[in-house]
Amino acid sequence: MACFLVPTAEAIVATIVTKYVEKKENASAELTMGAESAMIETEGKIPFSRKLKWLTNMLWGGSALLAFEHVWHGEVAPWFPFLTAASNPADASVMLHEMATVGVSMAILVTLVWAGMVAVSDVIEKRSLDASGAQASIG
């Protein structure tokens, strides 16, 4: 009924955090303009703001698909209160229960998948840095 609202709320928060982190990374890059900032780009290290964008893209995409599915089944209407379950108090409790169980579990699952993606990318980054360090010490 309204389970898509929980990942949407997380997507809003994650987008705000992403913008903040991006701004902070850009400010620190401006402070270290020169050889170090050029090395950051060539090292193959993915900035954390880009990794956060992965999360926001996953959350916004999933929320949009879920919202479309709910519109398709007539659970979302183009007039107030927009959620058909919110117009009836008995259905509202079922809707809140669904948000608390299904919505939260979906948001947690997407976040865990993203954390796994970040962990794998960190391992790949570490391997490439170790390999480039070994080549530099040989050459």
C-alpha positions as CSV (number, residue, x, y, z in Angstrom):
1,M,0.0,0.0,0.0
2,A,2.7,2.5,1.0
3,C,5.8,0.5,1.4
4,F,7.6,2.5,-1.2
5,L,7.5,5.6,1.1
6,V,10.2,4.1,3.4
7,P,12.9,3.7,0.7
8,T,11.8,7.0,-0.7
9,A,12.5,8.7,2.6
10,E,15.8,6.9,2.8
11,A,16.6,8.1,-0.7
12,I,15.9,11.7,0.3
13,V,18.2,11.5,3.3
14,A,20.9,9.7,1.3
15,T,20.7,12.4,-1.5
16,I,21.2,15.2,1.1
17,V,24.1,13.3,2.6
18,T,25.6,12.7,-0.9
19,K,25.4,16.4,-1.7
20,Y,27.1,17.3,1.6
21,V,29.9,14.7,1.1
22,E,30.4,15.8,-2.5
23,K,30.7,19.4,-1.4
24,K,33.2,18.4,1.3
25,E,35.3,16.3,-1.2
26,N,35.4,19.2,-3.7
27,A,36.5,21.6,-1.0
28,S,39.3,19.3,0.1
29,A,40.3,18.8,-3.5
30,E,40.6,22.5,-4.0
31,L,42.8,22.8,-1.0
32,T,45.2,20.2,-2.3
33,M,45.3,21.4,-5.9
34,G,48.4,20.2,-7.5
35,A,50.1,16.8,-7.9
36,E,48.1,15.1,-5.1
37,S,44.7,15.8,-6.7
38,A,46.0,14.5,-10.0
39,M,47.2,11.4,-8.3
40,I,43.8,10.8,-6.7
41,E,42.2,10.6,-10.1
42,T,44.8,8.3,-11.5
43,E,45.1,5.9,-8.6
44,G,41.7,4.4,-9.4
45,K,40.2,5.2,-6.0
46,I,36.4,5.8,-6.2
47,P,35.3,8.8,-4.1
48,F,32.8,8.1,-1.4
49,S,30.3,10.5,-2.9
50,R,30.2,8.4,-6.0
51,K,29.6,5.3,-3.9
52,L,26.7,7.1,-2.1
53,K,25.3,8.0,-5.5
54,W,25.1,4.2,-6.2
55,L,22.9,4.0,-3.1
56,T,20.7,6.9,-4.0
57,N,20.3,5.6,-7.6
58,M,19.2,2.2,-6.2
59,L,16.8,3.7,-3.8
60,W,15.2,6.2,-6.2
61,G,14.9,3.6,-8.9
62,G,13.4,1.0,-6.6
63,S,11.0,3.5,-5.1
64,A,9.9,4.7,-8.6
65,L,9.2,1.1,-9.7
66,L,7.3,0.4,-6.5
67,A,5.3,3.6,-6.8
68,F,4.4,2.7,-10.4
69,E,3.3,-0.7,-9.3
70,H,1.1,0.8,-6.6
71,V,-0.4,3.2,-9.0
72,W,-1.0,0.4,-11.4
73,H,-3.0,-1.6,-8.8
74,G,-5.0,1.5,-7.7
75,E,-3.4,1.8,-4.3
76,V,-2.3,5.4,-5.1
77,A,-4.8,8.0,-6.3
78,P,-4.2,11.4,-7.9
79,W,-6.4,13.1,-5.3
80,F,-6.0,13.7,-1.6
81,P,-5.1,11.6,0.6
82,F,-3.3,10.0,-2.4
83,L,-3.0,6.7,-0.6
84,T,-6.3,4.9,-0.8
85,A,-5.6,3.1,2.5
86,A,-5.2,6.4,4.3
87,S,-8.9,7.3,3.7
88,N,-10.2,4.5,6.0
89,P,-8.8,4.3,9.6
90,A,-9.0,0.5,9.5
91,D,-6.9,0.3,6.4
92,A,-4.5,3.0,7.7
93,S,-3.3,0.7,10.5
94,V,-2.7,-2.1,7.9
95,M,-0.8,0.5,5.7
96,L,1.4,1.6,8.7
97,H,2.1,-2.1,9.5
98,E,3.1,-2.7,5.9
99,M,5.4,0.3,5.9
100,A,7.0,-0.8,9.2
101,T,7.6,-4.4,8.0
102,V,7.8,-4.6,4.2
103,G,9.1,-1.0,3.6
104,V,11.7,-1.1,6.3
105,S,12.9,-4.6,5.2
106,M,13.2,-3.4,1.6
107,A,15.2,-0.3,2.6
108,I,17.5,-2.4,4.7
109,L,18.0,-5.0,2.0
110,V,18.9,-2.3,-0.6
111,T,21.3,-0.7,1.9
112,L,22.9,-4.1,2.6
113,V,23.4,-4.8,-1.1
114,W,24.9,-1.4,-1.5
115,A,27.3,-2.1,1.5
116,G,28.3,-5.3,-0.3
117,M,29.0,-3.4,-3.5
118,V,31.1,-0.9,-1.6
119,A,33.0,-3.7,0.2
120,V,33.7,-5.4,-3.1
121,S,34.8,-2.2,-4.8
122,D,37.2,-1.5,-1.8
123,V,38.8,-4.9,-2.2
124,I,39.2,-4.3,-6.0
125,E,40.7,-0.8,-5.3
126,K,43.1,-2.2,-2.7
127,R,44.2,-4.9,-5.1
128,S,44.8,-2.4,-7.9
129,L,46.8,-0.1,-5.6
130,D,48.9,-3.0,-4.3
131,A,49.6,-4.1,-7.9
132,S,50.5,-0.6,-9.0
133,G,52.7,-0.2,-5.8
134,A,54.5,-3.5,-6.6
135,Q,55.1,-2.4,-10.2
136,A,56.4,0.9,-9.0
137,S,58.9,-0.8,-6.7
138,I,60.1,-3.1,-9.4
139,G,60.5,-0.4,-12.0
